[in-house]
Amino acid sequence: MNQTAIAILLIGTVGACTPKETSTQALVGTWKLLSGTTIKGNDTTRTDYTKGQEMIKIISPTHFAFLRHDLQHGKDSTADYSAGGGRVTIGEKNYTEYLDYFNVREWEGGKFDFEYHISGDTLTITGIEKVEKLGVNHLNIETYIRQK
């Protein structure tokens, strides 16, 4: 074998051994919420989270947290602050949030299963949010952009 053939073989072997980012690793990071859609029966509500408020979701391999606040520093009728988080399990296309902490305490203890899709820097999650004691039962679709 000549040296060129050996070099090509070695480069191919090293490239094949280089770990590729899996979709579970791709989900890990900080995401800014752009929009949300809830569907309950025939009612659809779309929220633009870039107007007057901001929310981020931070996902690690084992936990998640979200933080949302108004952009008026709590000084008018749009005053809002929400925060929560807990454990998370991540699969190839699905992940589950176990909401262990939330400032709206009635949601604590909830288990929420989502399907997710990542395209470039955009994350879309879809799942049912159900909290029986509050009468919450709707389809939730959220779109995020990766923060760097």
N, C-alpha and C positions, 0 to 999 in steps of 0.2 A: 504494500500500500504506500502511496506516496504521501508526502507531508500535507498537501492540500486536502486530500481525502480524509486524513486523520483529523485535521483541523475542523473540517465541516462536520464530521461525526461527533467530535467533542462539543462543538457549539450546539448542535442539535440535542445532545444528551443533557447539557447544562440547561438549555431552554425548557426541555421537557420536565426537568426536576425543579424548576423555579415554581414555588407555590403561586397559584392564581387566587385572587380575591374571590371568596365565595359570596353568595347573596347574603348569608348571615353576617359576614364581616362588613359587607356594603351597607347594611342597615345601621351599624354602629356609628354614632356620631351625633352632631347637633343639627337639628332641623328647624327651620322657621315656617310656621303655618301660614299659608297663603289664603286658602279658602276651605270652607266646609259646607257640606250639603247633608241635611237630614231629611229622611223620607219616612213618614208615618202614614200608612194607608195611602190616601190620595193626596196628602199634603206634602209639599216639598218646600224646604226652606234653605236658601243659600246665603252664606255669610262670607263677606270679604274681610278677612282678618288683617288686611293691610291698611284699613281705614280706621284711624282713631285708636287702634290697639295693636299690640304685638304679642305673639306667643311663640315660645320655642319648646321643643321636645328634645331631651337628651337621652340617648339610648346607649347603654353599655351592653356587654355580653350577658349580664345578669340582672340589670336594673334599668329603670327608666324614670324620668322626672319631666314634668311640664310646668311652665311658668307663663302666666298671661297677665298683662296689665294694660290699663288705658294709657294713652300718650299725653293726657292732660294733667298728669301727676295727682290724680284723685281730686281735682279742684272744681269739677262740674258734674253734671248729671250722668256723664259717661264713666264715672269713677268705678273701677273694677280691678280686682286682683284675685287671681286664682292660682293655686299651686297644688300639685299632687305628685304621687309617684309610688313606686313599689318594685316588686320583682317582675321579671320578664323572661319568657322562654322564646327562643328564636329558631324557626325552621327555615327551610329553603324558600318557601313562598308564604308562610303563615307565621304569625307570632301572637303570643298571649300576654296581655298585661294583667297583673294582679294588683289592683289599686289598694295598696296598704295604707296610704296617707292621702288625704284630700281636705281642703278647707271646707268643703261641703260634706260633712261627716257621714251623711246618709249614703253616699256613694262608696264609702270605704268597705273593703271586703269584696268588692265586685271583681269578677273575672271576665275579661273582654277579649274575644278571639277576633283577630284581624287577618285578612289576606293583604299582602303588600306587593307592590311592583315599583322597581326603581328603573328610571330611564334617564341616563345622564346624571344631572344633579337634582332630579325631581323624584320625590317619593309620593306615591298614592296609596292610602290605606282604606280598606273597606271592611266593615263589620257591623254586627248588631250590638247596640248598646241596650242592655236590659237591666233595670233596677226595679224589681217588682214592688217594693215598699213605697216607691215614688211614682209608680205608674209609667215609668220610662220604658219604652220598647220601640226603637226605631233603627233604621239603617243609617249608618254614619259613613260618609265618604270625605276624606280629608286629603288635601294636596299641600305638600311641604317642599321647600327648597333647602338643599344642604348649605350649612353655614361653614365658612372656612376660618 
